[in-house]
Amino acid sequence: MDTRELERRAERIALGDFDLEGMFLAFDRLLRRAMPYAAAAWSTQDPATGLFTSCTVTGLPKDLEREAQLFRHEFSDGEPATFQSLIADGRTVAILSEITDHHLERAARYRDLLRGYGCTDELRAVLWADGLPWGSVILYRMDGTFDAENAAQVGAMAPTCARGLQLALLRSAATHPEAMEDPPGILEVDLDGHVTAMTAPARRWLDIGGAPLVTAANSVAAAIRQHERWSGATSRLSLPKSGVLSLHASMTTGDSGDVAVIVHAARPAEVSAMLVDAYRLTPRQREVLGLLLLGRSLTQIAHQLDISEHTANDHRKAVYSRVGVSSRSQLAALLQADQYDPRTHAGVPPSPYGGFLNA
């Protein structure tokens, strides 16, 4: 299957009415038809920190101990092709055999874990959307290695997978409005431009947005009807007194031509309240924490926050002190183990804005 056909089929999945796990399983089935592999781990990641918020495994039974061991290696200094390093470098795909010049034993995760399962190669990819890491996938082969064609296939699918999981997260949040403040709502728009159904949060947004919101919803609905291969259509509506609303359209099931439009307050990805509450971070420390975890250098942090490198370094030291670590890798490992893993293992759904929905 060539990359164009793979993209086209992935876009259909992204537009489908799947929950998060169902979408990952559908992407997995598609990718297995294009290239062989024995097992895979599909994950969501907090776009503000790059840390893992859920994991769907195929080809192997779910094993929390193995998952925790693998995550520990993700945050080890010197480990090749970690997701932290891919995110920091803005890369999408890495093949372990290529990174290690076919000496897989250079990777601690191979020596301690993958070799015991008979793994012969690993391909991993970051699922980027809007320049942020929303998820990832790791593929394992037990016979042979991955090649450049495989990397191209996964790379072609990755943006659509990211878009699809964003929509799945938004739908999940919309069906659990009690789990967050200002939850997203869902409108259904028919071919005549009428809003035929809506959730309670959507009614609130409609009260706020009025006729301009109906017009914007019809606009994205028309766009998705005209471009069936798009993995959703998006738009933004600026309201003078209520900020900016984001709209995301996808086709509903059936032949009615109705389009589902998710509407919510536009939010930048930011470090979630759970970390602020846990470590009593100031607003500036929250910003620095997120940028540290995404691999930004002090120079990049200073430039992005419009502060001096000296001030950025002071904030970094303060973050390390509050969390009780002395390095970036220790910071990521501790937050993953103490704040993210318990929620992930308990099945708490990830939030479409980073972190988790309220249990």
C-alpha positions in Angstrom: 0.0 0.0 0.0 1.5 3.3 -1.0 1.7 6.3 1.3 -1.1 8.2 -0.5 -3.5 5.3 -0.1 -2.4 4.9 3.5 -3.1 8.6 4.2 -6.5 8.4 2.5 -7.6 5.4 4.6 -6.2 7.0 7.8 -8.3 10.1 7.1 -11.4 8.0 7.0 -10.6 6.6 10.4 -9.8 10.0 11.8 -13.2 11.2 10.7 -15.0 8.2 12.2 -17.0 8.2 15.4 -14.5 6.3 17.4 -13.5 6.5 21.1 -9.8 6.9 21.7 -9.0 3.2 22.0 -11.2 2.3 19.1 -9.4 4.9 17.0 -6.0 3.6 17.9 -7.0 0.0 17.1 -8.4 1.1 13.8 -5.1 2.9 12.9 -3.3 -0.3 14.0 -5.3 -2.5 11.8 -4.7 -0.2 8.8 -1.0 0.0 9.4 -0.6 -3.8 9.8 -2.1 -4.2 6.3 0.6 -1.9 4.9 3.6 -3.3 6.8 4.3 -6.3 9.1 5.1 -5.9 12.8 4.5 -8.1 15.8 3.4 -5.6 18.5 2.6 -1.9 18.9 2.0 0.6 21.7 -0.2 3.6 20.8 -0.1 6.4 23.4 -1.5 9.8 24.0 0.9 12.4 25.4 0.3 15.6 27.3 1.1 18.3 24.6 2.4 20.6 27.3 4.9 18.2 28.8 5.3 15.3 26.4 4.5 12.8 29.2 2.3 9.8 28.6 -1.4 9.9 29.5 -2.7 6.6 28.1 -1.4 3.5 26.3 -3.2 1.0 24.0 -1.1 -2.1 23.3 -1.6 -4.6 20.4 0.1 -7.9 19.7 1.0 -8.4 23.4 -1.0 -8.6 26.6 -1.3 -5.4 28.6 1.5 -5.5 31.3 1.7 -2.5 33.6 5.1 -3.6 35.0 6.6 -3.9 31.5 5.0 -0.5 30.6 6.5 1.2 33.7 9.9 -0.4 33.0 9.8 0.9 29.4 8.8 4.4 30.6 11.8 4.4 33.0 14.2 3.9 30.1 12.5 6.8 28.3 13.9 9.2 30.9 17.4 7.7 31.2 20.3 9.9 30.2 22.0 8.7 27.1 19.2 6.5 25.9 19.0 6.7 22.1 15.9 7.9 20.3 13.7 8.6 23.3 10.5 10.5 22.7 11.9 13.4 24.7 14.8 13.7 22.3 12.6 13.3 19.2 10.3 16.0 20.6 13.2 18.3 21.5 14.6 18.0 18.0 11.2 18.3 16.3 11.5 14.9 14.6 8.8 12.4 13.8 10.2 9.0 13.1 13.2 7.0 14.4 14.3 3.4 13.8 16.4 1.9 16.6 18.5 -0.3 14.3 19.5 2.8 12.3 20.1 5.0 15.3 22.4 2.4 16.9 24.1 1.3 13.6 22.5 -2.1 14.1 23.9 -2.5 17.6 20.6 -2.6 19.4 22.3 -3.5 22.7 23.4 0.2 22.9 19.9 0.9 24.1 19.2 0.0 27.7 15.5 -0.7 26.8 16.7 -3.4 24.4 19.1 -5.0 26.8 16.8 -5.0 29.7 13.4 -5.6 28.1 13.0 -5.9 24.3 15.7 -8.6 23.8 13.8 -10.9 26.2 10.7 -10.7 24.0 12.7 -11.6 20.9 12.5 -8.1 19.5 14.7 -7.4 16.5 13.9 -3.8 15.8 11.8 -0.9 16.9 10.2 2.0 15.0 8.7 4.9 16.9 6.9 8.0 15.8 5.7 11.2 17.4 2.1 12.2 16.5 2.4 15.9 16.0 -0.6 18.3 15.6 -0.2 22.1 15.5 3.5 21.7 16.4 2.7 19.9 19.7 3.2 16.2 20.6 -0.3 14.8 21.1 0.6 11.1 20.9 3.1 8.5 19.8 3.4 5.0 18.4 6.0 2.3 18.9 6.2 -0.7 16.5 8.1 -3.8 17.3 9.4 -6.5 14.9 10.5 -10.0 16.0 12.0 -10.8 12.7 14.0 -8.4 10.6 14.4 -4.7 10.7 12.4 -1.6 9.6 13.5 0.5 6.7 13.1 3.9 5.1 9.9 2.9 3.3 8.4 1.9 6.6 9.4 5.2 8.2 7.8 7.0 5.2 4.6 5.1 5.7 4.3 5.8 9.4 5.4 9.4 8.9 2.7 9.9 6.3 0.0 8.6 8.7 1.3 10.5 11.7 -0.4 13.9 11.2 -3.8 12.3 10.5 -3.4 10.0 13.5 -2.7 13.1 15.7 -5.7 14.9 14.3 -7.9 11.9 14.8 -6.9 11.4 18.4 -7.5 15.1 19.1 -11.1 14.7 17.9 -11.5 11.5 19.9 -10.3 13.3 23.1 -12.7 16.2 22.4 -15.6 13.8 21.9 -14.7 12.1 25.2 -14.6 15.3 27.1 -17.9 16.4 25.5 -19.6 13.2 26.7 -18.3 13.8 30.2 -19.0 17.5 30.8 -18.9 17.1 34.6 -15.1 16.3 34.3 -14.0 19.8 33.4 -14.8 23.5 33.5 -16.2 24.9 30.3 -16.4 21.5 28.6 -16.7 21.2 24.8 -20.1 20.7 23.3 -21.4 19.0 20.1 -23.7 20.4 17.5 -25.2 18.6 14.6 -25.7 20.6 11.4 -28.0 19.3 8.6 -27.7 20.0 4.9 -30.1 23.0 5.2 -27.9 24.6 7.8 -30.1 23.9 10.7 -28.8 22.8 14.1 -30.7 19.6 14.7 -29.2 18.4 18.0 -26.9 19.5 20.6 -25.4 18.6 24.0 -26.1 20.8 27.0 -22.6 22.4 26.9 -23.2 23.2 23.2 -26.4 25.0 24.1 -24.4 27.2 26.5 -21.9 28.0 23.8 -24.7 28.7 21.4 -26.2 31.1 23.9 -22.8 32.8 24.0 -22.0 32.8 20.3 -25.4 33.3 18.9 -25.9 33.7 15.1 -22.1 34.1 14.4 -21.5 30.6 16.0 -24.3 29.1 13.8 -22.7 30.7 10.7 -19.2 29.4 11.7 -20.6 25.9 12.3 -22.2 25.9 8.9 -19.0 27.0 7.3 -16.9 24.1 8.7 -19.8 21.7 8.0 -19.8 22.8 4.3 -16.0 22.5 4.2 -16.0 18.9 5.4 -18.8 17.9 3.0 -16.8 19.3 0.1 -13.5 17.7 1.1 -14.3 14.1 2.1 -10.6 13.3 2.4 -10.0 15.9 5.1 -9.5 14.5 8.6 -11.9 17.1 10.0 -12.3 20.9 9.3 -11.4 23.5 11.9 -12.2 27.1 12.4 -12.0 29.8 15.0 -14.6 32.4 16.0 -13.5 35.5 17.9 -16.2 36.9 20.2 -15.6 40.4 21.6 -16.6 39.6 25.2 -16.0 35.8 25.4 -12.7 35.2 23.8 -12.0 32.7 21.0 -14.0 29.6 20.3 -12.6 26.6 18.3 -14.8 24.5 16.0 -14.0 21.0 14.7 -16.2 19.3 12.1 -16.5 15.7 11.1 -19.1 13.7 9.2 -21.6 11.7 11.2 -22.3 8.1 10.4 -25.0 7.3 7.8 -26.0 9.1 4.6 -27.9 12.0 6.0 -25.1 14.5 5.3 -25.3 15.7 8.9 -22.0 17.0 10.3 -21.0 16.9 14.0 -19.3 20.2 15.1 -17.4 20.2 18.4 -17.2 23.7 19.9 -15.1 24.8 22.8 -13.1 27.7 24.2 -9.7 27.9 22.5 -7.0 26.9 24.9 -3.2 26.8 24.6 -1.6 23.6 25.8 -0.2 24.4 29.2 1.0 22.5 32.3 -2.1 21.1 34.0 -3.4 22.2 37.3 -2.5 18.8 38.9 1.2 19.7 38.7 0.7 23.2 39.9 -1.3 21.9 42.9 1.2 19.2 43.6 4.3 21.4 43.6 2.9 24.8 44.3 4.3 26.3 41.1 4.0 29.9 40.2 2.5 30.8 36.8 6.1 31.5 35.4 7.4 28.3 36.9 4.6 26.4 35.2 5.6 27.8 31.8 9.3 27.0 32.4 8.4 23.4 33.6 6.5 22.7 30.4 9.3 24.0 28.2 12.0 22.1 30.1 10.0 18.8 29.6 9.7 19.6 25.9 13.5 19.8 25.6 13.8 23.5 25.2 17.2 25.0 26.0 17.7 27.9 28.3 18.2 30.2 25.3 15.0 29.0 23.8 13.1 29.3 27.1 14.4 32.9 27.5 13.4 33.8 24.0 9.9 32.3 24.2 9.1 33.9 27.5 10.9 37.2 26.7 13.1 37.0 29.8 16.9 36.9 30.2 18.8 33.5 30.3 19.8 34.4 33.8 16.2 34.7 34.9 15.3 31.5 33.0 18.0 29.7 34.8 16.7 31.0 38.2 13.2 29.7 37.3 14.7 26.3 36.3 16.5 26.0 39.6 13.3 26.9 41.5 11.4 24.3 39.6 14.0 21.6 40.3 14.0 22.6 43.9 10.3 22.4 44.3 10.0 19.1 42.6 13.1 17.7 44.3 15.3 16.8 41.3 18.6 18.0 39.9 18.2 17.4 36.1 15.7 17.4 33.3 15.7 13.6 33.0 15.0 13.2 36.7 12.2 15.8 36.4 10.5 13.9 33.6 10.9 10.5 35.3 9.5 11.7 38.6 6.5 13.5 37.1 5.7 10.5 34.9 6.0 8.1 37.9 4.3 10.2 40.6 1.7 12.2 38.7 0.9 10.6 35.4 1.3 6.8 35.8 -1.2 6.4 38.7 -3.9 8.2 36.6 -2.9 6.3 33.4 -3.0 2.9 35.2 -6.3 3.8 36.8 -7.8 4.5 33.4 -8.5 8.2 33.9 -9.2 9.6 30.5 -6.7 12.1 29.1 -7.9 15.7 28.5 -8.0 17.3 25.1 -6.2 20.3 26.7 -3.3 18.3 28.4 -3.3 16.3 31.5 -6.4 14.3 32.5 -10.1 14.7 32.9 -11.2 15.0 36.5 -12.0 11.6 37.9 
